[in-house]
Structures are given as structure tokens and as C-alpha cells.
Amino acid sequence: MTFIWPAMLFLLLLIPLFVFLYLRIQQRRQQRISSFGSLSLMKAAAQNAPGKRRHIPPILFLLSLSILIVGLARPQTEVSLPRIGGTVILAFDVSGSMAADDLKPTRLEAAKAVVQDFIERQPPTVQIGVVAFSDSGFAVQPPTNDEDTLLAAIHRLAPERGTSLANGIIMSLNAITASNGEDTNYYSNATPTPKPTPTPMPKGTYTSAVIILVTDGENNQSPDPFEIAQAAADQGVRIYTVGIGSSSGTNVHVNGFTVHTQLDEATLQQISQITNGVYFNAESEDDLRTIYDNLGSQLVIKPQEMEVTPLFAGASILVMLIGAILSLIWFGRVP
């Protein structure tokens, strides 16, 4: 537990002073009783019939005061709140094969159309970033909760060259790191030879971060996507892979050439398995929409610091009321 105003805790030093004053009052009371005759002693005995019970209400009042002082210091504690938070990186495959039309009008355009609904349904506590990758990776939009900015970034995406799943994961990890105010190794198409692995981080660093990898899974560029997926897993980042298209494949025309492209489910399944994520297959736009609905409810919620001053104030009042009621029942007065 931490305190916003820890200096207020020095007021607890008054409690021993109050205890000392109470003991002095009791001592003087006994002295006054002793100064009278035997009749006074009898009256005192009658008055003291409850015995040590008469000390209970003052003790409760002092306890109430102690709790109130702790509350004045504005204590904070880590609690798990029922709200969604964290960072989501939408990593889009913009390779030439994403121009295939087995999803109408194309794989990429279908994914862009459906992800708009996903973004609009997220609470403002979720930071969403956009990464695009083909034979290399580049950050399109750093994590933000500005819907208009995110949608504009997604609409700018267009098919380009080959596919490197590893570069997409690396750029997503860099975006997550940057959103936490740490150094990153961003690179773009202007740097064709990026470092093959992201900067190592302690295991479990970003457990509230998720990467949604939207791709047809046809990896044809280095580095090894499984090695980079393991790096993501070591940092606590889960990767949800969304396979676009069908396993039977379709033909796509790229730069005057006709290329047969098909979904590589095995690769995407292994990436998700390594990071404790989930693989989804989208053979139609309706399937893709259902996938994003499911993803929205699986984001991790991490605990946060919350001020609990009202709890201490309530406890203080409760203890004080108990002391007052006991005093009224036993002695017919409030001390």
C-alpha cells in the first residue's frame, strides 16, 4: 500500500499522547475516590461494576481516530478493476498476395472494412496502433485512442511486395515498447536490413499488450517468424493470427504476372501457439467480422493503483458508532 499524502501519518504520533492522557485521567479518578471515605468506595465499586468493560469504548474511539488519520494520508492499493485496458497492435499484411479477390473486393480491403467496427467498439482505455508489413515492416500509426486518426491510417494501406511475418511482429513489438515510453528500434522501407530480433526485455513485461496479425500467412522473407514470435512470448505479448483467404487459394495478378496464393494456416497456428494466442480463419467477410467480435472480449485487464480513502473513512465511522452504542448501553452516556 502506498500513500498520496504520507506526511499525514505523522498525526499517528498523537495516539500515544491520547493514551497517556486517558491513563492520567483514570489515575486521578482513582485518587479522588480514595480521598473519600468508605461510603465513597462503595459508590465507586458500584460504578465500576462493569470492570474493564468501561475501557472498551475509549479504546474503540482511539482506534477510530487512528483509522481516520490513515485515511487522511490517502492510501492507494493495487486492485483489479472490471475494465478493459492495454495496447492492441493491428499488424496488416500489405504484400501483393493481399490483393487477391477471394474476399471481396480484395483480402486487404475486406480486412480494412471490418476492422473499422472493431476500433469503434473499443473503450478509450485501449490504445490501438497500426503496423503494416510486406518484405519489411513500418509503423503506420503509433498506439492511440483517436478513432479518426486510426481509421485514416488504415485507409492508406495498399498492397506492395513480398511477405515477412517476422518484420510485422518486430514492428509491432517496437510500437508496444514506444507506447510505454521506452527506446525502440523502429525502421522503415528506407532501411532494408533491419535487426532480426527486437531488444530483449524481461519476461512478462507487456502482459496487457496484444498483436493482431492479419495476413494470408505466405511467409517468403527472412528472418524466421517463429524466433520472433518466441521473443514476443518472452515479453508477455500474445499474438492473435487472423488468416485471410482460403487454404485452396486463388490466383492474383502482380506486376503483369499471375501468381497462385493460398493461406498458410500451419505457420499462423504455430505463431499463435508459441505466444499463447489464438488462430482464426477468415474465409469470408462475415467470418472476419465474427473474429473481431471474439477478439474484443479477450483483451487482458491488468491491475492498477486505486485510492481507497473512502474505505478507511467508512471503517472509522463504523468503529466510532460501535464505541458510542456500547457506551450508551453500558453506562447511559457517550464518553
Secondary structure by P-SEA (a helix, b strand, c coil): cccccccccccccaaaaaaaaaaaaaaaaaaaaaaccaaaaaaaaaaaccccccaaaaaaaaaaaaaaaaaaabbbbbbbccbbbbbbbbccccccccccccccccaaaaaaaaaaaaaaaccccbbbbbbbbcccccccccccccaaaaaaaaaacccbbbbbaaaaaaaaaaaaaaaaccccccccccccccccccccccccccccbbbbccccccccccccaaaaaaaaaaacbbbbbbbccccbbbbbbcccbbbbbbbaaaaaaaaaaaacbbbbbbccaaaaaaaaaaaaaabbbbbbbbbaaaaaaaaaaaaaaaaaaaaaaaccccc
